[in-house]
Amino acid sequence: MHIIHVNLARGFRGGERQTVLLIQALAKQDEIGRQTLVCQPSSPLRAELADTPDVEFVNANHQLAGHWQAGKGGIIHAHEAKAVHWAWLHSVLFRTPYIITRRVDTPIKRKWSNKVFYRYAHCCVAISNVIAREINALVPRSIFVIASAYTPVRHNPDVAKKIRDTYPGRFIVGHIGALVDRHKGQRVLLEVARQFEKTYPEVLFVFFGKGEDEHKLQQESESLSNVRWLGFKANIGDYMPALDLFAFPSRNEGLGSVLLDIMSAKVSIIASDVGGIPDIITHEQTGLLVPPNNAAMLADGIKRMMNDSRLRAELSYRAFAQLENYSPDAMAAAYLPLYRSI
């Protein structure tokens, strides 16, 4: 079985991480003969998959490039929006069936071209139920829901210890994500930091990541003594165990795969009740959910978690216990029947 994966993103965010995890997990399956990845010439995906066996790369700067180099293949798997365009065109040129995986919960533009792309896909996959409903609103059809996977990592305890030693006696509330407020809602968490600065000085808010709002957010919070911006970390999994609590105040979210990594690090979670987050976080069972865009409710939830170590331990334990359902191998096993059906 030859699978042509397509991901034309220039950067490396959650969707690209999931593309890597799936290709790596499929490489362990005997029935997968080889895999081709169509991507940007400078894509970080290349380095991530450099040591994965039987993976070839094809350059494509845009949707019209790379088709003849990729050849016919057996199945095309489109992993992001531009890849959907590429997959449809390739199917026209080579009569190769394609699968679409949609990872974001933003509305799909109601253009005739999008309707064609989704209608003629062999099957459509959503990573959460809210995304499945969005696809179905565009093109009524059966949608498969296959969740993202956590990233298997071995945590380096020295990194977490260094963070704890740097901020002794602090209750560390962490956030990890692209610094894009309209999506991740960092300003909601900064409002909580303003409220806590005088009343709960022991609480420290640390932000990891980079993005288009990075400088604005840092300027807006430069007067806050309880906020630290620690930048993008390639080994972010090593930092997660240093957190006492993970706060994820997203305004919209396809699923929030970073939450699975936080569960793997056994850190308790408070997150927005929005998008696909409720698919993996059950309120009062595996984390706390609060309304989006609501700093007051988020602050109340953080206070509750801060003052109840037993609750934090119970929530993180139950969240960790469900992780076997979200492993890369489980994700690959869910895709294999779809590939076989083609």
N, C-alpha and C positions, 0 to 999 in steps of 0.2 A: 504494500500500500504506500503510495507516494502522496504526501500532503504538501501543498504549497501554502504556507502561512504568509499573510500580508499584514504588515504594520508599518505605515509610512510616517509615523510621528517623528518629530525631530528630537524631542527630549526623552526623558525616562521618568514616567510617573506610574501610577498604580496599574494602568492597563498594560503597559510595557512589561512590568514585573510579572503580571499574570501570563502574558504571552511567553515569557521565558520559562516560567514554572511549568506550563503545559507542554512546551516542546521538550523540556528536560525529562518530564515524566513519561511522555510518549516514546522517547528514545529507549526506554527500558522495555518496551513492549515488542515481542518478537514479530508480530504481524505488521508493524510499521517498518517498511523497508528503508525509506529515507525521507528526509524532510528538507524542504527548501524554504528559506525566509526571504521574502521580498521586502527590502527596507531601504532607508536612506543610506548613501555611501558612508556618512559619518555617524550613523545611528549607534548609540550605546549598546543596543541589543547585540551587536557583533561581538563586543568584548565579553558580554555576559554569557554568550553561547559558544565562545571560542573552543572550549574543551568538551563540548557535547558531541558525541559521535554521530556520524551520518547526517550532519546538517550542512547544507550548502547555502550560500548567500547570493542574492541577485540585487544589483543596484537599481534603485528607482527613485528619482527626485520628485516625481509626480505621478498622477494616475495613468498617464499615457505611456510611461516608460517601463522597461523590463519584461514586457510580455514575451518577446521572442526568445530572450535569454532563459526565461523560466520554462518555456515549452508547455506541453499539454498537461502533464501531471495527472493525478487521479482525482484529487479533491482540492478545492481552494477554500481556505479558512480566513475570512476577513475579520481583523481584530479591532478596527477603529473606522471612523467615518470615511476617510479618504480610501481606505482599503476596500470599502464596500463598492465604490465606483470602479476601482481596479478589478475587483473580482467579477463584476457584471460584464465589463468589457472583455476580460479574458475568457469568460464563458461564451461570449459571442464569437470570439476569434477561434477558440479551440474546442468549443462544446464541452468544457469541463464544468461539472456542477460545483456550486459553492455554498458554503455555510457562513452565516453572519452571526457574530457575537456582539451584542450591544452592551456597553458597560456604564453608560451615563443616563441619568433620568431626565435630562433636559428634553423639551419637546422636539420631535423630529419635524423639520419644515415640511409643510404639506405641498411639496412640489411634485409634479407628475413624475419627474425622474426618480425621486426617492420611492414613490409608490411602485415604480417599475423594478427598482433594485431589490426591494424587499419582497415583492410579489414573486419574482422569478428565482429567489434563493431556494435551494433544496430544502433548507430548514433555517429557522431563526432561533437563536439562543439569547436569553436575557439572564443577567447575573442576579436579578431580584424580581419580585412580583410586580413592583411598581413599574419597572422597565418593560416587563412583559405586557402590561396593560397599555403602555404607550405605543409599543409596536402594533398591538392589536387594534388600536384606535386608528392607526395609519392604514394598515392592511389586515383585515380580519382573516386570521389563520391560526393554526396551532402554534404555540410558542413553547419551547423547552426552557425550563429554568435550571441553570447550573451555576451554583455560587462560585465565587472566587476561592482561592486557596491561601492558607498562611504560608509564610516564607520559612522553611526549615533553617534554623541557624543555631550555632552553639554560642551562647552568650559568654563573652569574656568578663569574668567577675571583676577584674582590675579596673575596667572602664567605669562600671557602676560605682565601685568603691571610691574612685577618684572624684566622681560627682558628689557623692554623699559627704566625702571629706571636705570638699570645697564649700559646701553649704551645710555645716553641722547644725543639728537641731531644727532644721527647716522641714516643713511638710511640703513636699514638692509635687505640684500639679503640672503635668506636662501636656504639651500638644505637639503633634507631628503632622505635617501636611504642607502642601503648596501654599505659599503666602499669597493667597488670592481671596480677599475677604468676601466677595460676592458669592463665593462657593463655600469656603471653609469657615467663615464667620469668626475670624480672629478678633474682630472688634468687640464682639459679644463677650469674649473671655477677658479682654482688656478692661471692659467696663466692670466686670467682677473684680479684677485686680485693683481698680480705683476704689471700689467699695471696701476692699479688704486691707488696703495699705495701712490704715490707722487702727482698725478694729481687730484684725487678725494678722499682725506683723510677722508671725511665724510661717505664714503661707508664702511660698515662692512659686511664681509662674514662669515656666521655661518653655520656650518655643524653638522647635527644630524645623528647618526647611528653608526654602528660598522661593521667590516668585515675584510677580509684577508689583505687588504692594509692599515688598520688603522694606524699602526706604521710608515710605509713608508711615507704615505701622511703627517702625522704630522711632521716627520723629514724634509721632503722636504719644508714644509711651516713654520718652526719654526722661521725663520727670518722675516716673514711677520707680521707687526703690525696690519694689518686689517683682520686677520683671527682668528676665534675661533672654536675649536672643542668641542662640548657640549655633545657628547656621545649619547648612546641609551636612549631613554625616553619611558617608557611604556605608559605614558599619553601624547604622542606626539601631540595629537589634541589640548591640552591646550596651546602649544607653537606656533602653526601656526598663530593665529591672531596677534602675535607680529611682524610678518614679513611685510616689505613694498613690497617685491617682492620675488617670488619663482623662482629659476633658476634650470632647469632640463636638463643638457647637456648630456643626455644618448647617448651612442654609438650604442646601440641596445635596444629595449624595446618592449615587447609583447603588452602592452597597457599603463602601467604607472598608476596603480590605485591610487597611492598617489596623483596624480593630481586632482582626484575627491574629495579627502579629503581637498585639498587646496582650491578648488572651494567652498566647503561647509563653509570654514573659511573666505570666501570673500576676498581672497588674489589674486592679479594678477599674471600671469604666463608668463614666457618665457622658451621655451623648444626646444629640438632638433626636427627637422622635419624628424623623423625616426620611423620605426616599426609601431606600432599601435597608436602612439601619435596623428597623424592627424585624427584618428577616433573620438577623443573627444575634440581636440583643433582645432578650425578653425582660421587660421591666420587673424589677424586684427579684428576678431569678438569676440572670447572668450580667446584670448591670442596671443602672438607673437611666431612664429616658425622661427628657424634659422637652417642653415645646421649643421649637426653633425661634431664634430672634428674641429670646426672653432672658435677659441678664439676671433678673430677680429670681426666676425659678432655677436658673443654673447656679446662682450663688447659694440658694437654699439647699440644693442637692449637694454641692461641695461641702457646705457646713455639716450636713448630715453624715457624709462619708468621713469627713475629717474627725468627727467626734465619735465614730462607731467603728473601731478597728475590726470587731467581729463581723460586722456587715460586709466590710471590704473583703475580708478573708473568704466569707461564704460566697460572695458574688464571683470573685476571681476563681475559686475552686470549681464552681459549677460551670463557669465559662470555659475553663481549661479542659474539663471533662468532656465537652462536646466537640473538641477540636478534631477528633478522628474523622468527622464528617466533612472537614474542610482541608484535608491534606491534598498536596499536588497529585498523589496517586489516585485519590478519590475523584478529583476533578477529571483526570485523564480517563478513568473508568467510566465516567458519565458521558464523555464525548465519544468513546469507542463505538457504542451502538449506533450513533448517528453516522459516523464514518462508514461503518459496515453496511448501513442501509443504502449508501450510495454505491 
